[in-house]
Amino acid sequence: MPDDSEWLPPEGAGGHESVDLTAETRRLRVLGRRALVLAALWLVAAGGVFTGLALYESSAGRLLQDGARVPGTVLLLERHPPGIYVSYSVRGKLHFASVRLSSKRRYVEGATVTVVYDPADPDRARTTLEDGVDPRGPAFFWMVGVGLVTAVVFSLIGWGRWSMRHEAVVRTGWRPAAVTVRTDPGRYGHRPDLLVEYPDGSRAALRATLSSHGATRLRHQPGRAALVGGAGREMVVLFETGRRPYAVPAYGREPRTWPGT
């Protein structure tokens, strides 16, 4: 357990009667539960994307299994993207289809291929050797799916961290302070420093953590009235914004010191 006095002055150093501290402490737990709900929503969305991917990739296999087969002729070789343009006859009517190449086979114009078409939609076709699946489709599904899984992970981490911050603030309570948000666009990740000055003259340096509750938008007013709770890796700065207080998750970077010491 971190030494709370490294980050917070003793209780009783000032007060903030305008803020319901019990309600704001309880709201930290609500923020954690909100992150858990978001994780569940991202997970459902990821499941839908990967289900779509499976259906997309299996459609060509189902067509090969259930489709009707007829001889076809390669009319043109397509370069961008690589494919073949084929003609084939269905019940005496000539049809044409562009089939994406999924193999490294070489074709020549006039070559005969076996076309597999959907009896319910004769214009939907592939060949026995080429599935006709656009590789950009699965790549898109994978990118979106991986992005959603990443969002699930970050939301679960957020849930856990907010829960730990809630416990830390329950232990320490809140302390009034004046907090200046200092940003550095040249720093990787651009997470703001939170420079804290307590009523007893001590100062501490915190840093905002990666969160949707960021502090960058509060950088224009130095010495903003705030409340600070928690200690060490689990801290929260509760800014007074004129409406409902705004909680920013943070961690301790430099413990309390006094100017001139």
N, C-alpha and C positions, 0 to 999 in steps of 0.2 A: 504494500500500500504506500503511495507517495506521501511525503511529508507535506501536509496541507499548508503549513506556515510558509513553505518556500514560495507558494503562489498566491496565498490569500492572507490579508491581515486578520487580526483577531475579530471575532464578532462584536458588534456594537459600534463599529467605526462608521457612523452615519446610518441613514435609513432612507427607504423609498416607499413612503406610505401610499403613493399613487399607483403602485403595482401590486397586484394580488400574487405574492410570491408562491403561495401554495398552488394556485391554479397554473402558474407558469412552469413550476416544477413538474406538475402532473402532465402538462402539455408536451414535455420532452418525451414522455412515454408514448403519447399519441403520435408524435413524429416518427418514432420507431415503428409503431404499428402501421402507419401510412406507408413506410418503406416496405414493410412486409406485404401489404396489399399490392403495391406496385410490382414487387417481385412475382407475386402470383399472376398478375395480369400479363407481365412480360413472358412468363413461362407458358401461359395459355397461347399467347401470340406466337411464341417460338414453336410450340407444338403444331399450330396451324400451318406455319411456314414449312416445317419439315414433312408434315403430311402432304402438303401441296407438292413438295419436291419429290416425294415417293410416287405420288400419282402421276406427276409429269414424266418421271423417268420410266414408269411402268407402262405408260400408254403405248409406247412403241412396241414393247414386248407383247402386250395384249393384241395389238393389231397384227403382229406376226403370227400369233397363235390362232386368232379368230377370223382374220381377214381372208378374202378370196384372192387367188393367184392367177395372174394372166401374164403372157409374154409382153414385154415392152421394148421400146427402142430409145436409145440415147440420142437426143436431138442436138443438145448443146452441152458444152462443158462450162460450168460457172466457176469463176475465180474468186470473187469476193462477195459473200463467203464461198468457199469451195463446195461445189455441188454438181449435180447433173439434172438436166431438164429432160424429162422422159414423156413419151406418148404411149398410150395403151387403150385398148378397146374394151368397153363394158356394154354388153348386150347390143352390139352393133354401133355404139356411139363412141366417138373418139374423145378421150380425156387427156389432160396434160397435168403434170405435177413437177414441182421443183423439189428435189430430195437432197438434203444436206449430207455431205460425206462424213461418216464417222470412222472411216478406216483410211488406210494409206493406199488403197487399191487405185490403179490407174485405169482410166476409161478412155475410149475413143468414140467419136461421133459415129453413129450407125450401129454401135454394139447392141446386142440383145441382152436384156436383163429380165429377171422375174420380178414383176411388180405385185405388191400385196396391197389391196385397197379395202376400204371399209364398205361393205355392201349397203349400209345405210347412208353413206356419204362417199360416193365413188371418187370425189376429188381429194379425199384424204388418203394419201398413199405413201408407201415406202418401198424399198426393195428387200429381197431376202438377205442381202449382204450389207445394206446401209439402213440404219434405223431412222435417219432423217431428223434426229433430235438436235436442236440448236444448242450448242454447248454454252452459249451465253445465258440460257434460261436456268440450268442448274447452278451456274456460277452466281447468278443473281440471288437465287434462293439461298445458297450457302452464305453469301455475304450478309443478307438480311438475317438469316437464322443465327449466325455467329454473333452478329451485333445484338440480337435480342438475348441470347444466352449471356453475353457479357453484361447486359443491363440487369439480368436476373442476379448475377453474382454481385454486382455493385449494390443493388438494392438490398440483398441479404446482408452484405457487409454494413450498409447503412443502418439496417434494423438492429444489428448487433451492437454497433457503436453507439447509436442513440440510447439503447437500453443501458449500456454501461455508463454513459454520461448521466442518464437519469439517476442511477444508483449513486454516482459520485456527488451529484448536486444534493441529493437527499442527505448524504453524509455531511457535506460541508456547509450547505446553505449558500446564500448569495451575499456578495459584498458590493457596495456601490463603488463606482470608479468613473474616471473620464478616459475614454478610449479613442485613440486616433488610428484610423485605417490607413496604412501606407502600402501602396502598390509599387511593383517594380516590373514593368513590361519586359525587361530584358531577362528576367529570371524564368527558367523553364517551369511550365505549369502555371506561372503567374498567380500563385496563392498569396493573398495579402498578409502582411504582418499586422498584428494588433498590438499597439503600444499602450499599455495600461498604466494609469497613474491613480493610486488610491488616496483617500483623504488624509492618511497619516504621512503622506509624502513619499512612500515607497513606490517603486515602479517595477513592472515585469513586462517581458516581451513574449507574446503568444504568436502563433501562426494559424490562420484559418485552414481547415482541412478541406479536401475535395468534397463538395456537397452542393446540392441544389440550393441550399441556404447559404449562399456566398456573401462575402462582405464587400466586394468591389464597389457595389453601387452606393456604399456609405462613405466613400473615401473623400467626399467633398467638404465634410464638416469635421475638422480636427477637434479633439477633446469632447467628443459626443458623450452625453450621459448614458451610462450603461450599468448593468449588473454582471458580475463575474462569479461563476460557480465551478465546482469541480477542482481537480488538481492533476498535474502531470500530463499524461496522454489523454485524459478525459476531462476536457473543460468546455464550458459554454459561455459565450458573451451574449448577454441579453440587451440589445440596444433599444433605447426609447426612441420611437419614430413618430410620435404624435398620435398614432393610432394604437394598434395592439403591438406590444413589444416583439422584436424580431430576433430570434435565436440563431446564432452563428456557432457551429461546432469548431473547436480549436484545440490545439495542444500547446503545452508549455515549451518555450524555446529558451528563455533566459529567466531564472528565478528572480524573486524580488530583491531589489537593491535600493539603497538610498543615495541620492545625488551627493557626490563628494566623498563617498566611501569606497 
